[in-house]
Amino acid sequence: MTAPTPKTPHPHPDLDQPHDLIGVGIGPFNLSLAALAHGVPGNTLATAFYDQRPAFHWHAGLLLDGATLQVPFLADLVTLADPASPWSFLNYLRSRDRLFPFYFAERFHIQRAEYDAYCRWVSQHLPDVHFGHQVDAVRWNPERDLFEVDFTQLDPDGEAEALGRSYTRNLVLGIGTAPYIPEPLRPLAEAPTVPVIHSADYLDHRQRILGAQHITVIGSGQSGAEVFLDLLRTRPAGAEKITWLARTEAFAPMEYSKLGLEHFTPDYTRYFHALPEPVRDRLVPQQWQLHKGIDADTIAAIHDELYRRTLHGGWPDAVLTPGVTVRTAGRVATTKVELHLEHLQQGTRSRLTTDAVVLATGYRERPLGPLLAGLDPYIRRDSAERPRIDDEYRMVLDPSVTGSVYVQNAERHTHGVGAPDLGLAAWRSAAILNSLTGKNPYPLPQRTAFTSFGLEREQPRPAPAPEGLLPLVEHT
């Protein structure tokens, strides 16, 4: 296993020559697919991956000092499908002469900033990864039996530089998620005077937030906990003036037991996909603690910091209240925000005036509709008008479309809580490549969990023969 040599910039190939696969979006999931596609034996796949950003960056606003991934380092882009790949995290360390420091650090969960740097290293070496390319539209061309992909090439400032069109036999969509801001707070987040920002932009606005007299954090997941802890550590004891509100009934730990984690295995994904649609729709919101809870170490660090501030008597000026929703919000003059709150269990309402708000309210899948408008007549949908996704991560299309459209992290409604999980990235990428090539370049295990998530279907028993007659036996 050797360190890859940096790719050299090259012009686009003949754009009329069809690709085998074009990827839209270059987050960790499509980057995983690009890395494994590069390693297909014989390297016979013609691929291209486009992203409008100038370079790879992963949750840059939340790369707080010391913040770690919630999955082990083995959940890199390739290892769980191909441990010998040159694009593994261990090979990244080797290329930086950092294997021995990592070995002695004994870290199973690496820092998020290090994962971001690792992914950027991979993106800088893969030859078929193109940043500064904004995909504008996708269509099916029945005359050529190919997908058309229209894109705009952008300069480093994000300005349009050239238009282009590529053709491909297959597509994979990995456009990811976008920060979610609840409706009552959207007008405030769009106005410039009082800082109301999503946690995705926290580091960009951190100094301004720290200058506020009173700060409110909304959201009980890992991001909310990390922002609250970071703010708490910067405030003087007894004058913290921080409020942390959550809609959930508790500041709950993420489910991290070993058997609980088996919900993030291919076995559970297959089980979930086979369930009836109404059952799947009921399950997803019930499983929030599998992926929206708080890491136990972060909870402990918050409690330790709060406890430390009681050592000389008194309590920190920090309010932590779960079970609260924000009904409406508005501005008070031009310097403050007033939040109208409701406690669901108590049935009580209150108001909170604050100087800054950090919204750790999560992310939502980016809508595929605008991008796929040209394919809309071919897409088969479920009862909620969502695209139907088969067990090989392909959109179900009209049979007249001979190519496939694969999705990454847009299939939670069909594949369950593992859809956005980094630990399943390599496995899903390998499954897509196996489906695409039909040659199984990445053999995948048939069993991955100790848990059997469903019962074996009972075989129908033959009807009893009428009394006095022997059952009929076929001879072959």
C-alpha positions as CSV (number, residue, x, y, z in Angstrom):
1,M,0.0,0.0,0.0
2,T,1.7,3.2,-1.2
3,A,0.8,6.8,-0.9
4,P,-1.0,8.1,-4.0
5,T,0.8,10.8,-6.0
6,P,-1.0,14.1,-6.3
7,K,-3.3,14.4,-9.3
8,T,-2.3,16.9,-12.0
9,P,-4.9,19.3,-13.3
10,H,-6.3,18.1,-16.6
11,P,-8.9,19.5,-19.1
12,H,-12.2,17.7,-19.4
13,P,-12.2,14.7,-21.6
14,D,-14.4,14.7,-24.7
15,L,-17.7,15.5,-23.0
16,D,-19.6,13.7,-25.8
17,Q,-17.9,10.4,-24.7
18,P,-20.3,8.9,-22.2
19,H,-19.2,8.1,-18.6
20,D,-20.2,5.0,-16.8
21,L,-21.1,7.0,-13.7
22,I,-21.4,10.7,-12.9
23,G,-21.8,11.7,-9.2
24,V,-23.5,14.9,-8.2
25,G,-22.1,16.3,-4.9
26,I,-18.8,15.5,-3.2
27,G,-19.4,14.9,0.4
28,P,-18.0,11.9,2.3
29,F,-20.4,9.5,0.7
30,N,-19.7,10.3,-3.0
31,L,-16.0,10.7,-2.1
32,S,-16.1,7.2,-0.8
33,L,-17.7,6.0,-4.0
34,A,-15.1,7.8,-6.1
35,A,-12.3,6.2,-4.1
36,L,-13.7,2.7,-4.4
37,A,-14.6,3.2,-8.1
38,H,-10.9,4.2,-8.7
39,G,-9.9,0.9,-7.1
40,V,-12.2,-1.4,-9.3
41,P,-9.9,-4.1,-10.7
42,G,-8.6,-2.9,-14.1
43,N,-9.8,0.7,-13.2
44,T,-12.2,0.3,-16.2
45,L,-15.0,2.6,-14.9
46,A,-15.2,6.1,-16.5
47,T,-16.4,8.3,-13.8
48,A,-16.7,12.0,-12.9
49,F,-17.9,13.6,-9.7
50,Y,-19.0,17.3,-9.6
51,D,-19.4,19.7,-6.7
52,Q,-20.0,23.5,-6.8
53,R,-17.7,24.2,-3.9
54,P,-14.1,25.2,-4.6
55,A,-12.7,22.4,-2.4
56,F,-13.7,19.7,0.1
57,H,-14.9,20.9,3.5
58,W,-16.9,18.9,6.0
59,H,-19.0,20.8,8.6
60,A,-16.4,23.5,8.8
61,G,-18.5,25.5,11.3
62,L,-18.4,22.7,13.8
63,L,-14.8,21.7,13.8
64,L,-14.4,22.7,17.4
65,D,-11.1,21.9,19.2
66,G,-11.3,18.3,20.6
67,A,-14.7,17.4,18.9
68,T,-14.5,13.8,17.7
69,L,-16.4,11.7,15.3
70,Q,-19.1,9.4,16.8
71,V,-17.9,6.5,14.7
72,P,-14.5,4.7,14.9
73,F,-11.6,5.6,12.5
74,L,-12.3,2.3,10.7
75,A,-15.4,4.0,9.4
76,D,-13.3,5.9,6.9
77,L,-14.1,6.2,3.2
78,V,-13.0,2.7,2.2
79,T,-11.8,0.3,4.9
80,L,-15.0,-1.6,5.7
81,A,-15.2,-2.5,2.1
82,D,-11.5,-2.7,1.1
83,P,-9.0,-2.5,4.0
84,A,-6.1,-2.6,1.4
85,S,-7.2,0.5,-0.4
86,P,-4.6,3.3,-0.8
87,W,-7.4,5.7,0.3
88,S,-7.7,4.5,3.8
89,F,-7.3,6.7,6.9
90,L,-4.3,4.6,8.0
91,N,-2.6,5.2,4.6
92,Y,-3.3,8.9,5.0
93,L,-1.4,8.8,8.3
94,R,1.4,6.9,6.7
95,S,1.7,9.5,3.9
96,R,2.1,12.1,6.7
97,D,4.6,10.1,8.7
98,R,2.0,10.0,11.6
99,L,1.4,6.3,12.0
100,F,3.5,6.0,15.2
101,P,2.0,9.1,16.9
102,F,-1.5,7.8,16.1
103,Y,-0.5,4.3,17.4
104,F,0.6,5.7,20.8
105,A,-2.3,8.1,21.0
106,E,-4.6,5.0,21.2
107,R,-7.5,6.9,19.7
108,F,-10.4,4.9,18.4
109,H,-12.5,8.0,17.7
110,I,-10.5,10.6,15.8
111,Q,-11.1,14.4,15.9
112,R,-13.5,15.8,13.3
113,A,-10.9,18.2,12.1
114,E,-8.6,15.3,11.3
115,Y,-11.4,13.5,9.4
116,D,-12.0,16.6,7.4
117,A,-8.3,16.8,6.5
118,Y,-8.2,13.2,5.6
119,C,-11.2,13.5,3.2
120,R,-9.6,16.6,1.7
121,W,-6.4,14.6,1.1
122,V,-8.3,12.0,-0.8
123,S,-10.2,14.6,-2.8
124,Q,-6.9,16.2,-3.8
125,H,-5.5,13.0,-5.2
126,L,-8.4,11.4,-7.0
127,P,-8.3,12.3,-10.7
128,D,-12.1,12.2,-11.4
129,V,-13.2,14.6,-8.7
130,H,-14.1,18.1,-10.0
131,F,-14.8,21.0,-7.7
132,G,-16.1,24.3,-9.0
133,H,-18.7,22.5,-11.1
134,Q,-22.4,23.3,-10.3
135,V,-24.8,20.7,-11.8
136,D,-27.8,22.6,-13.0
137,A,-30.0,20.0,-14.6
138,V,-30.3,16.3,-15.3
139,R,-32.3,14.7,-18.1
140,W,-32.8,11.4,-19.8
141,N,-32.1,11.3,-23.5
142,P,-34.1,8.4,-25.0
143,E,-32.4,8.7,-28.4
144,R,-28.9,8.1,-27.0
145,D,-30.0,6.0,-24.0
146,L,-28.0,8.3,-21.8
147,F,-28.4,10.8,-19.0
148,E,-27.5,14.4,-19.9
149,V,-25.9,16.4,-17.1
150,D,-25.7,20.2,-17.6
151,F,-23.2,22.0,-15.4
152,T,-21.7,25.5,-14.9
153,Q,-18.0,25.7,-14.3
154,L,-17.2,28.3,-11.6
155,D,-14.2,30.4,-10.9
156,P,-12.6,30.5,-7.4
157,D,-15.0,33.3,-6.4
158,G,-18.0,31.2,-7.4
159,E,-18.8,33.2,-10.6
160,A,-19.9,31.4,-13.8
161,E,-16.9,30.7,-16.0
162,A,-18.2,28.3,-18.7
163,L,-21.2,26.0,-19.4
164,G,-20.8,22.3,-20.1
165,R,-22.7,19.1,-20.7
166,S,-21.7,15.5,-19.9
167,Y,-23.3,12.2,-20.8
168,T,-23.5,9.2,-18.6
169,R,-25.0,5.7,-18.4
170,N,-25.7,6.1,-14.7
171,L,-26.0,8.8,-12.0
172,V,-25.4,8.9,-8.3
173,L,-26.8,11.7,-6.2
174,G,-24.9,12.7,-3.1
175,I,-26.0,16.3,-2.5
176,G,-26.3,15.8,1.2
177,T,-28.2,17.7,3.8
178,A,-28.8,21.4,4.6
179,P,-29.1,23.2,8.0
180,Y,-32.7,23.2,9.2
181,I,-34.1,26.4,10.8
182,P,-37.6,26.1,12.3
183,E,-40.2,28.3,10.7
184,P,-40.7,30.6,13.7
185,L,-37.0,31.6,13.7
186,R,-36.4,31.9,9.9
187,P,-37.1,35.7,9.7
188,L,-34.7,36.3,12.6
189,A,-32.0,34.2,11.1
190,E,-32.2,36.1,7.9
191,A,-31.9,39.6,9.5
192,P,-28.5,40.9,10.3
193,T,-28.9,42.9,13.6
194,V,-29.2,40.3,16.4
195,P,-27.1,37.1,15.9
196,V,-29.5,34.2,15.3
197,I,-27.3,31.5,13.5
198,H,-27.4,27.8,12.8
199,S,-24.8,25.7,14.6
200,A,-23.4,24.8,11.1
201,D,-22.0,28.4,11.0
202,Y,-21.0,28.6,14.7
203,L,-17.2,29.0,14.3
204,D,-17.7,31.7,11.7
205,H,-19.8,33.8,14.2
206,R,-18.2,32.6,17.5
207,Q,-16.6,35.8,18.5
208,R,-19.8,37.8,17.9
209,I,-21.8,35.2,19.9
210,L,-19.3,35.3,22.8
211,G,-19.7,39.1,23.0
212,A,-23.5,38.8,23.7
213,Q,-24.6,39.2,27.3
214,H,-27.1,36.3,27.3
215,I,-26.9,33.4,24.9
216,T,-29.5,30.8,24.1
217,V,-28.8,27.4,22.5
218,I,-31.7,25.5,21.0
219,G,-31.4,21.8,20.3
220,S,-30.5,18.7,22.3
221,G,-28.3,16.8,19.9
222,Q,-24.6,16.5,19.8
223,S,-24.1,19.9,18.1
224,G,-26.2,21.7,20.7
225,A,-24.2,20.0,23.5
226,E,-20.8,20.9,21.9
227,V,-21.8,24.5,21.4
228,F,-23.2,24.8,24.9
229,L,-20.0,23.3,26.4
230,D,-17.8,25.6,24.3
231,L,-19.7,28.6,25.4
232,L,-19.8,27.5,29.0
233,R,-16.0,27.1,29.1
234,T,-15.5,30.7,28.0
235,R,-17.9,32.4,30.5
236,P,-16.9,33.5,34.0
237,A,-18.2,31.4,36.9
238,G,-21.4,32.8,38.3
239,A,-22.0,35.0,35.3
240,E,-22.4,32.4,32.5
241,K,-25.8,33.7,31.3
242,I,-26.5,30.7,29.0
243,T,-29.8,29.0,28.4
244,W,-30.0,25.6,26.7
245,L,-33.5,24.6,25.5
246,A,-34.5,21.3,23.9
247,R,-37.7,19.9,22.5
248,T,-36.9,16.4,23.6
249,E,-38.0,15.2,27.0
250,A,-34.4,14.9,28.3
251,F,-30.8,15.7,27.4
252,A,-30.5,12.1,26.4
253,P,-27.4,10.1,25.6
254,M,-27.0,8.5,22.2
255,E,-27.6,4.8,22.1
256,Y,-24.1,3.4,22.0
257,S,-24.4,-0.1,23.3
258,K,-22.8,-2.8,21.2
259,L,-26.1,-4.4,20.3
260,G,-27.8,-1.1,19.8
261,L,-25.1,-0.2,17.3
262,E,-26.2,-3.1,15.2
263,H,-29.0,-0.9,13.9
264,F,-26.2,0.6,11.7
265,T,-25.3,-2.7,10.0
266,P,-26.3,-3.9,6.5
267,D,-28.4,-6.6,8.2
268,Y,-30.7,-4.0,9.8
269,T,-30.8,-2.0,6.5
270,R,-32.0,-5.0,4.6
271,Y,-34.6,-5.7,7.4
272,F,-35.8,-2.1,7.4
273,H,-36.1,-1.9,3.6
274,A,-38.3,-5.0,3.5
275,L,-40.8,-3.6,6.0
276,P,-44.1,-2.1,4.8
277,E,-43.9,1.7,4.1
278,P,-46.3,2.7,7.0
279,V,-44.2,0.7,9.4
280,R,-41.0,2.3,8.2
281,D,-42.5,5.8,8.6
282,R,-43.5,5.1,12.2
283,L,-40.1,3.7,13.1
284,V,-37.8,6.5,11.9
285,P,-39.0,9.2,14.3
286,Q,-39.1,6.7,17.2
287,Q,-35.4,5.9,16.7
288,W,-34.1,9.4,17.2
289,Q,-31.9,8.4,20.1
290,L,-29.9,6.1,17.8
291,H,-28.5,9.2,16.0
292,K,-29.7,12.4,17.6
293,G,-28.7,11.9,21.2
294,I,-25.5,13.2,22.9
295,D,-22.2,11.4,23.2
296,A,-21.9,10.2,26.8
297,D,-18.4,11.8,27.1
298,T,-19.8,15.2,26.1
299,I,-22.6,14.9,28.7
300,A,-20.0,14.0,31.3
301,A,-17.8,17.0,30.3
302,I,-20.8,19.4,30.6
303,H,-21.7,18.0,34.0
304,D,-18.1,18.2,35.1
305,E,-17.8,21.9,34.0
306,L,-21.1,22.8,35.8
307,Y,-20.0,20.9,38.9
308,R,-16.6,22.7,39.0
309,R,-18.4,26.0,39.1
310,T,-20.2,25.0,42.4
311,L,-17.0,24.3,44.3
312,H,-16.9,27.6,46.1
313,G,-20.7,27.8,46.7
314,G,-23.5,28.9,44.5
315,W,-24.8,27.7,41.2
316,P,-23.7,28.6,37.7
317,D,-26.0,31.0,35.9
318,A,-26.9,28.4,33.3
319,V,-30.4,27.1,32.6
320,L,-30.9,23.7,31.0
321,T,-34.5,23.0,30.1
322,P,-35.8,20.0,28.0
323,G,-39.3,19.5,26.9
324,V,-39.7,23.0,25.5
325,T,-40.8,24.2,22.0
326,V,-40.4,27.7,20.5
327,R,-43.9,28.7,19.4
328,T,-43.0,32.1,18.0
329,A,-40.1,34.6,18.1
330,G,-39.6,38.3,17.5
331,R,-37.2,41.2,18.0
332,V,-37.2,43.5,21.0
333,A,-35.9,46.8,19.7
334,T,-32.9,46.0,17.5
335,T,-30.6,44.3,20.0
336,K,-32.6,41.4,21.5
337,V,-34.7,38.5,20.6
338,E,-37.8,37.4,22.5
339,L,-38.7,33.7,22.3
340,H,-42.2,32.5,23.2
341,L,-41.9,29.1,24.8
342,E,-44.2,26.3,25.7
343,H,-43.5,23.4,28.0
344,L,-45.4,20.4,26.6
345,Q,-45.6,18.3,29.8
346,Q,-46.6,21.2,32.1
347,G,-48.8,22.9,29.5
348,T,-47.3,26.2,30.5
349,R,-46.0,29.1,28.4
350,S,-43.3,31.7,29.0
351,R,-41.1,34.3,27.4
352,L,-37.4,34.5,27.2
353,T,-35.4,37.6,26.2
354,T,-31.9,36.9,24.9
355,D,-29.0,38.6,23.0
356,A,-28.0,35.8,20.7
357,V,-29.4,32.4,19.6
358,V,-27.5,29.4,18.3
359,L,-29.9,26.9,16.5
360,A,-28.6,23.4,16.9
361,T,-31.7,22.2,15.1
362,G,-30.2,19.6,12.8
363,Y,-30.2,19.1,9.1
364,R,-32.7,18.0,6.4
365,E,-32.2,16.2,3.2
366,R,-31.8,18.6,0.3
367,P,-34.8,18.3,-2.0
368,L,-34.1,16.4,-5.2
369,G,-37.0,18.0,-7.1
370,P,-35.3,21.0,-8.6
371,L,-32.3,19.0,-9.8
372,L,-34.4,16.1,-11.1
373,A,-37.2,18.1,-12.7
374,G,-36.2,16.7,-16.1
375,L,-36.5,13.2,-14.8
376,D,-39.8,13.7,-13.0
377,P,-42.0,11.8,-15.5
378,Y,-39.8,8.7,-15.1
379,I,-39.6,8.6,-11.3
380,R,-41.9,6.2,-9.4
381,R,-43.0,7.5,-6.0
382,D,-44.5,6.1,-2.8
383,S,-47.8,7.2,-1.1
384,A,-46.0,10.3,0.3
385,E,-44.7,11.3,-3.1
386,R,-41.1,10.4,-2.2
387,P,-38.9,8.6,-4.7
388,R,-39.1,4.8,-4.3
389,I,-35.6,3.4,-3.7
390,D,-34.8,-0.3,-4.3
391,D,-32.6,-2.5,-2.2
392,E,-29.5,-1.6,-4.3
393,Y,-30.0,2.2,-3.6
394,R,-31.5,2.9,-7.1
395,M,-34.4,5.1,-7.7
396,V,-37.3,3.1,-9.2
397,L,-37.7,4.5,-12.7
398,D,-39.9,3.8,-15.7
399,P,-38.7,0.7,-17.5
400,S,-37.9,2.8,-20.6
401,V,-35.0,4.3,-18.8
402,T,-32.1,1.8,-19.2
403,G,-29.7,3.7,-16.9
404,S,-29.8,3.8,-13.1
405,V,-30.0,6.7,-10.6
406,Y,-28.4,5.8,-7.3
407,V,-28.8,7.9,-4.1
408,Q,-26.6,8.5,-1.1
409,N,-28.1,9.8,2.1
410,A,-31.5,10.5,0.5
411,E,-33.0,7.2,1.4
412,R,-33.8,7.3,5.1
413,H,-37.5,6.6,4.3
414,T,-36.6,3.3,2.6
415,H,-33.3,2.3,4.3
416,G,-33.6,3.6,7.9
417,V,-31.4,5.4,10.4
418,G,-28.2,4.2,8.8
419,A,-28.6,6.3,5.7
420,P,-26.6,9.3,7.0
421,D,-24.2,7.2,9.1
422,L,-20.5,7.4,8.1
423,G,-20.0,3.8,9.2
424,L,-22.1,2.5,6.3
425,A,-20.4,4.7,3.7
426,A,-17.9,2.2,2.3
427,W,-20.4,-0.6,2.4
428,R,-23.1,1.3,0.5
429,S,-20.5,2.5,-2.1
430,A,-19.4,-1.0,-2.6
431,A,-23.0,-2.2,-3.0
432,I,-23.6,0.5,-5.6
433,L,-20.4,-0.5,-7.5
434,N,-21.4,-4.2,-7.4
435,S,-24.8,-3.3,-8.8
436,L,-23.4,-1.0,-11.4
437,T,-20.7,-3.4,-12.8
438,G,-22.6,-6.6,-12.3
439,K,-19.2,-8.2,-11.5
440,N,-19.0,-8.0,-7.7
441,P,-15.6,-6.2,-7.5
442,Y,-16.2,-5.8,-3.7
443,P,-17.5,-9.0,-2.2
444,L,-19.7,-8.1,0.8
445,P,-20.5,-10.3,3.9
446,Q,-23.9,-12.0,4.0
447,R,-24.1,-11.4,7.8
448,T,-23.0,-8.4,9.8
449,A,-25.0,-8.5,13.1
450,F,-25.6,-10.9,15.9
451,T,-29.2,-9.6,16.1
452,S,-31.8,-11.2,14.0
453,F,-34.2,-8.3,13.4
454,G,-37.2,-10.3,12.2
455,L,-38.7,-13.7,12.3
456,E,-38.1,-16.2,9.6
457,R,-41.2,-16.4,7.5
458,E,-43.2,-19.5,8.2
459,Q,-43.5,-21.8,5.3
460,P,-47.1,-22.6,4.3
461,R,-48.1,-26.1,5.3
462,P,-49.7,-28.4,2.7
463,A,-53.4,-28.9,3.1
464,P,-54.3,-32.2,4.7
465,A,-55.5,-34.9,2.3
466,P,-59.1,-35.9,2.6
467,E,-59.7,-38.8,4.9
468,G,-59.0,-42.1,3.4
469,L,-56.8,-40.7,0.6
470,L,-53.1,-40.6,0.4
471,P,-51.4,-37.3,-0.4
472,L,-50.4,-37.0,-4.0
473,V,-46.6,-37.2,-4.5
474,E,-44.9,-35.9,-7.6
475,H,-41.9,-37.8,-8.9
476,T,-39.1,-35.9,-10.7
